[in-house]
Amino acid sequence: MTNDLPQIAVSEPELAELRTRLTRTRWPDPWPTSAWEAGTDTEELQRLVAYWSTSYDWRTHEAMINNLPSKIALLDGAPVHYLRFDGENPDALPIVLTHGWPSSFLELVPLARRLATPSAHGGKASDAFTVIVPSLPGFAFSSQRASLSEPQQTHELWHRLMSGELGFGRYAAHGGDLGAGITSRLAEAHPEALVGIHLLAVGDPVGYDADSVTPQEQAYLESVAAWSSAEGGYQHQQSTRPLTLGYGLTDSPAGLLGWLVEKYRGWSDCGADLSSRFSDDFILTQASLYWFTNTISTSFRPYYEHRQGLTRRVKRVTVPTALAVFPADLTQPPRSWAERTYNVTRYTVMPRGGHFAAHEEPELLAHDLTEFFREHR
């Protein structure tokens, strides 16, 4: 059963409490380090916290969210939130876009609009998609799954949403980060329903002969190991002891913001200048969504479930697959590496952009999606 999402209305006491917590932030003693060397820069975080507590207008962004085409589907009694942007022509190809972490449905809105109404962005109406943008379980307005021992795999929820609830017999899918894994499992489990998938990241092969690794693939594996060693602390914590981290970030909005801002700066193509890719209002709206929905802790569950072996590994994806590689993303897998697991029919190295490609470079991403799926409509 699908219904409209009720209007969001954060109460005045909730807003007042957030501002009080922000103004009463207990800041740690400064370290004798340069900015960002050991984590989120104190001055930048203090500036954002001050703006969040005094000048940021949540009501404006609340109204913007309320004006989005939001729906709620009850799947096994649990609400799954999604946006639906109908394509501008009756033959529009349905597509489900899946966000990652620490993202939200909001990050995908510029991309969704370009895909649904391409003529408004210099494209052709014949290339339109009907775009579905769900919120992952435990993110924003989608409830976390009730069981940890036998979780309902998110890709199966997505198939039920697209096929059962919305009645799409055949559809496309796109995802990055966590969304890339969900999209991959969706295509592997339901190849009869997927016309193709478009990814920003790929799963490693379940097994391979080490002697078969090419020099390019070896360089890629070494870069992944180096990145994980230097930048992967967040992933290890969220995979092993997420609740311990969750207590602090759920209680302190400044702590929550510090955890998110580091990722937006470090994972984007911003050249160490956060403002070149993200406005203060964008970052604070994302942080506010996590805060007011109390979902930062539940957003860690995919990491923990993967570590516990509760998430199905991708073995072989046979549907046509496109991979778009952005230069500032966490990894840049070569085509041959992706081909070990996927039926890669399109491989694009982007000129710019990072982990948050749908926000950073929506035009580049929309173009690549359009070109790939044009031949699979």
Secondary structure, DSSP 8 states (H G I E B T S, - for coil): -EEE-------HHHHHHHHHHHHT-------SS-TTSSSS-HHHHHHHHHHHHHT--HHHHHHHHHTS-EEEEEETTEEEEEEEE--SSTT-EEEEEE--SS--GGGGHHHHHHHH-GGGGTS-GGG-EEEEEE--TTSTTS---S-SSS---HHHHHHIIIIIIS--SSEEEEE-THHHHHHHHHHHH-TTTEEEEEESS----S---GGG--HHHHHHHHHHHHHHHHHTHHHHHHHH-HHHHHHHHHH-HHHHHHHHHHHHHHHSSSTT-GGGT--HHHHHHHHHHHHHHT-TTGGGHHHHHHHTT-S-----EEEEEEEEE-TBSS----HHHHHTTEEEEEEEE-SS-BTTHHHH-HHHHHHHHHHHHHTT-
